Amino acid sequence: MQRLKGNELRFFLSGWKEIASYLGMGVRTVQRYEREMGLPIHRPTGKSRGTVIATKAELDRWLIAGATQINSRPRAVDDRTNRVAADFLRVDSEIALTFSGMALAASDPETRRRRVEIARKAYDSIMHLRQNTVLSSAQRDGLDASLQRLKSELQSIDQRF
C-alpha cells in the first residue's frame, strides 16, 4: 500500500473504534455490518483479522445506498428462516395428513371431529405460511402433492360423516 500524505489522512478512518464513531454506531454493530451487509472495510495486511481502515467517502456512499437495509435483517438470516419455514411446511403437511388419516379411521364422532379440526388448522397454517416462503420446485411439488391429498381426505371425511 502506498504511503499517505498528511492531508489525505483526514479522508481515512483507522480501526473499529474510529469507524464506529464516524458512523455513530457501536463497534460490534459495525463489525456485524461489515460481515453481513458489506460495509466497505479494508485490511491493509490482506488478512481476515487485524488492522482495518475505511474511507469516509465509501462509508458515506454505503450509508446512502443501503439506508433501507440498515434496519433490515441480514440475508443470511432470511435464508435460514426460509429453510426452516420450508421444513416446517413439509413436516406440518405430514402431520396434517396423519391426523386426517386418523380421523377417517376413528369410530368415535368426537375423536373424529377433533382430528379433522387439527388437520384443517394445519392446512390453514400451511397455506398462510406458504405465501411468504420461497420453495424449490421439488419442495413445491412435494408440498402440492401433500396438500392435494390432504384436501381430498378432508372432503372425503365431510362427505362420509
Phi, psi and omega in degrees: 000140181284155179286139180266143176277163184309312183286340177284335182297332182291348179267351183249148174243138183239124177091155183298322182296315180296317180296314180298318179297317179299321181276349181072035182229172175280158181301313182295325177296314180297319178297319178294319178297323177295317183288318189254340186232010173074030175303129186286094179245143179241145177242104184302331181279348180080003180270160180283346178233164177112206185301137177232147174224162176208151175264144180298322181297315179295319179296318179298316179297320179297317179297316181294314182291326186251018184304326180284339182272341189301322180262008179268168179285144175297151182303321181301323178293317179300317179297315179296317180299318180295318178298317179296318179297317179297318177296319179299316180301316180297310182295316181296324178293324177294319178296315180299319178296321178298314181292324178292323176295319178294325178294319179298325183274347185287135178266333179280123183301323181292318177297315179299316181300315180297318181292322176295319179299317178297316180297319179293319178296320178297316178301314180297317180292325177297313181297323179290310182293328182299329181299329184252014183243131177271122182246145172289168181296323179294317178296316180297316180297316179296316179294318179300319179296316179296317181293322178296317178296317179297314179300318180296316180295320179295322176294322179296320178295316180299321181287322183286321190244000000 
